[in-house]
Amino acid sequence: MLIQVLRYSSQSQTTLCSILIDGVFQCYGLEPCHREEKIKGKTRIKSGTYEVTLRTEGGFHNRYSSLFPSFHSGMLWVRNVPEFEYVLVHIGNRKEDTEACLLVGNEVNNNRTDKGFLSNSSEAYEELYKKVSPYAASGKLMIQYIDLDQPYRH
């Protein structure tokens, strides 16, 4: 199974994305902005294709086990990303909710004013998670980040 993250709007602090599963639109995404040089907690990962597995330890896993006890079995963990260690897919609404992770939501606002914002994040996360987590658990889930935008230059 393949998740595609189509980055379509990059501004000075945020990047907005469309997220597809096997070519079918699933939800929207928000990430930090593009930077030529990585700044910890403020830079999106480089475009490319990465494996996704489940991470069953750490603070996010513990919180999500309580938030979503009926279906959570580990965080969606984007693996082997150069210069990054724990890139996850999780809930959140704005740039303050991510340090390099992919936030998901069912609605998105316009990014022209650099106030990219997602809403209905928990609902989007649950729908996405239920579709892809079995593939992550079996080692058959990949995520591909594609830059359709012209990255904002810092």
C-alpha positions in Angstrom: 0.0 0.0 0.0 1.2 3.5 -0.8 0.4 6.8 0.9 1.2 9.8 -1.3 1.8 13.2 0.3 1.3 15.8 -2.5 2.8 19.1 -1.2 0.9 21.9 -3.0 1.4 25.0 -0.9 4.6 26.0 0.8 4.9 29.3 2.7 7.4 30.7 5.2 6.3 28.5 8.1 3.9 25.7 6.8 3.3 23.3 4.0 -0.1 22.1 3.0 -0.6 18.7 1.3 -3.2 16.4 -0.2 -2.9 12.8 1.1 -3.8 9.9 -1.2 -3.9 6.2 -0.5 -3.2 4.1 -3.5 -4.0 7.1 -5.7 -7.4 7.9 -4.0 -7.8 11.2 -2.0 -8.0 10.5 1.7 -7.5 13.8 3.6 -5.3 16.9 3.9 -2.0 17.3 5.6 0.1 20.0 7.2 3.9 20.0 7.8 6.6 22.5 8.7 8.0 24.6 5.9 10.8 23.7 3.5 14.3 24.9 4.5 17.6 24.4 2.7 19.3 23.7 6.1 17.4 21.8 8.7 16.3 23.7 11.8 15.3 21.2 14.5 11.5 21.2 14.9 10.9 23.7 12.1 11.7 21.9 8.9 9.8 19.4 6.8 11.5 16.2 5.6 12.9 15.9 2.1 10.8 14.5 -0.7 11.2 10.8 -1.3 9.7 7.4 -0.5 10.0 5.9 3.0 8.8 2.8 4.8 6.1 3.2 7.5 6.0 0.8 10.5 4.3 1.0 13.9 6.1 2.5 16.9 4.8 1.0 20.1 6.8 3.0 22.6 7.1 6.6 23.6 4.8 9.4 24.7 2.7 9.6 21.5 2.0 5.9 21.6 1.0 6.1 25.3 -1.3 9.1 24.7 -2.9 7.6 21.6 -3.5 4.3 23.3 -5.7 6.2 25.7 -7.2 8.5 23.1 -8.1 5.7 20.7 -8.3 2.5 22.7 -10.6 0.8 20.3 -8.1 0.8 17.3 -4.7 2.2 18.2 -1.9 -0.4 18.0 1.1 1.8 17.5 2.1 5.2 15.9 2.5 5.4 12.1 6.3 5.9 12.0 8.0 7.1 8.8 11.4 5.3 8.8 14.9 6.0 7.7 14.5 9.7 7.0 17.8 11.4 6.5 18.6 13.8 9.4 15.4 12.9 11.2 14.6 10.1 13.7 11.0 10.0 14.9 8.7 11.3 12.1 5.1 10.3 12.8 1.7 10.7 11.3 -0.6 12.2 13.9 -3.4 14.6 14.8 -2.9 18.4 15.1 -4.2 21.6 13.6 -1.3 24.1 13.1 2.5 24.4 12.9 2.9 24.4 16.7 1.5 20.8 16.7 4.4 19.4 14.6 8.2 19.4 14.6 8.6 17.4 11.3 5.7 15.0 11.5 2.7 14.9 9.1 -0.5 16.2 10.6 -3.8 15.1 9.0 -7.2 16.7 8.8 -10.4 16.6 6.8 -10.5 20.4 6.2 -7.8 22.9 5.4 -7.6 26.7 5.1 -5.8 28.8 2.5 -2.1 29.0 3.1 -1.5 32.3 1.3 -1.2 34.2 4.6 1.1 31.5 6.1 -1.6 30.5 8.6 -2.0 26.9 7.3 -4.6 25.2 9.5 -6.3 21.8 9.5 -9.5 20.9 11.2 -11.3 17.6 12.0 -7.9 16.1 12.6 -9.0 13.2 14.9 -11.7 12.1 12.5 -9.2 12.1 9.6 -6.6 10.3 11.6 -9.0 7.5 12.6 -10.1 7.0 9.0 -6.5 7.0 7.6 -5.2 4.8 10.5 -7.8 2.1 10.1 -7.0 1.8 6.4 -3.2 1.7 6.6 -2.2 0.4 10.0 -2.6 -3.3 9.0 -0.1 -2.7 6.2 2.3 -0.9 8.5 2.1 -3.8 10.9 2.9 -6.3 8.1 5.8 -4.2 6.7 3.9 -3.4 3.5 3.3 0.3 3.8 5.3 3.0 2.1 4.8 6.8 2.1 5.9 9.0 -0.8 6.4 12.8 -0.3 6.1 14.7 -3.6 6.8 18.4 -4.0 4.3 20.0 -6.3 4.9 23.4 -4.9 7.7 25.9 -5.3 9.2 25.8 -1.8 9.4 29.1 0.0 13.1 30.1 0.2 14.3 31.2 3.6 
